[in-house]
Amino acid sequence: MPSEYAKSLGAKLRAIRQQQGLSLHGVEEKSKGRWKAVVVGSYERGDRAVTVQKLAELADFFGVPMRELLPGSASAAAAAAAPPRLILDLEALQHLDTSEAGPLMRYTATIQAQRGDYNGKVLSIRQDDLRTLAVIYDESPTTLTERFISWGVLNPEARGEVEDAEAAGA
């Protein structure tokens, strides 16, 4: 019978995987067989003990700090409760003038390379990514959000997400 700690760790692992839009089989495919669906599933259910080394490797695979997978981490729970709503339309981005959109194009290409995500249609970004882009563009996150929405590359729902994050001081 899994311990509460193992169940909690597994729930965080599942939340991160789902936040990234991956099924268990998607993890296996994306990792080129490094992470078997049945193994990751057993970690998520708490049926199988995960070593610190394996957990560190999983955190690296998902591109999150290891602390995000550990029980007691509030930020992982928040991520699970609210999947990212900052969705960039990569197809629309390709039709923009590179003189203005160049920094965004380079940034999204870097994120795609880090994640191994080359579907080419959309890309989820985090609030931290938006803050970084705001520094690059020398604008506030709110102003930059409006610019990206006007370009047609960011979903209009992002307005509320950015406003909520700024109000919370995130």
WORASUL-V616995 format. One record per pair of residues at least 4 apart in sequence whose C-alpha atoms are under 8 Angstrom apart, sorted by the first residue. I is the first residue (numbers start at 1). GAP is how many residues later the second one is. Records with the same first field share a line. If there is no record, write none. Layout:
I=GAP + GAP
This chain:
1=46
2=4 + 5 + 43 + 44 + 45
3=4 + 43
4=4
5=4 + 66
6=4 + 37 + 39 + 40 + 41 + 43
7=4 + 37 + 38 + 39
8=4 + 38 + 62 + 63
9=4 + 35 + 37 + 60 + 61 + 62
10=4 + 33 + 34 + 35 + 36
11=4 + 33 + 34
12=4 + 32 + 56 + 57 + 58 + 59 + 64 + 65 + 68
13=4 + 30 + 31 + 56
14=4 + 30
15=4 + 61 + 62 + 64 + 65
16=4 + 46 + 60 + 63 + 64
17=4 + 5 + 6 + 10 + 45
18=4 + 5
19=60 + 61 + 64 + 65
22=4 + 5
23=4
24=4 + 13 + 14 + 16 + 17
25=4 + 11 + 12
26=4
27=4 + 8 + 9 + 10
28=4 + 5 + 6 + 7 + 8 + 9
29=4
30=86
31=4 + 30
35=4 + 5
36=4
37=4
38=4
39=4 + 9
40=4
41=4
42=4 + 5 + 6
43=4 + 5 + 6 + 7
50=4 + 5
51=4
52=4
53=4
54=4
55=4 + 11 + 14
56=4 + 10
57=4
58=4
59=4 + 5 + 6 + 7 + 10
60=4 + 5 + 6
62=53
63=51 + 52
64=4
65=4
66=4
67=6
68=5 + 7 + 8
69=4 + 7
73=4
74=4
75=4
76=4
77=4
78=4
79=4 + 5
84=40 + 41 + 42
85=39 + 40 + 70 + 72 + 73 + 76
86=38 + 39 + 40 + 41 + 68 + 69 + 71 + 72 + 75
87=35 + 36 + 37 + 38 + 67 + 68 + 71
88=34 + 35 + 36 + 37 + 65 + 66 + 67
89=4 + 32 + 33 + 34 + 63 + 64 + 65 + 66
90=4 + 30 + 31 + 32 + 33 + 63
91=4 + 29 + 30 + 31
92=4 + 60 + 61
93=8 + 12 + 59 + 60
94=11
96=4 + 5 + 55
97=4 + 5
98=4 + 7
101=4
102=4
103=4 + 30 + 33 + 34
104=4 + 29
105=4
106=4
107=4 + 26
108=4 + 15
109=4
110=4
111=4
112=4 + 5 + 6 + 11
113=4 + 5
125=4 + 5
126=4
127=4 + 35 + 38 + 43
128=4
129=4
130=4 + 11
131=4 + 9 + 10
132=4
133=4 + 8
134=4 + 5 + 6 + 7 + 10
135=4 + 5
137=7
139=4 + 5
140=4
141=4 + 21
142=4 + 17 + 20 + 21
143=4
144=4
145=4 + 9 + 13 + 14 + 17
146=4 + 13
147=4
148=4 + 5 + 6
149=4 + 5 + 6 + 7
154=4
157=4
158=4
159=4
160=4
161=4
162=4
163=4
164=4
165=4 + 5
166=4
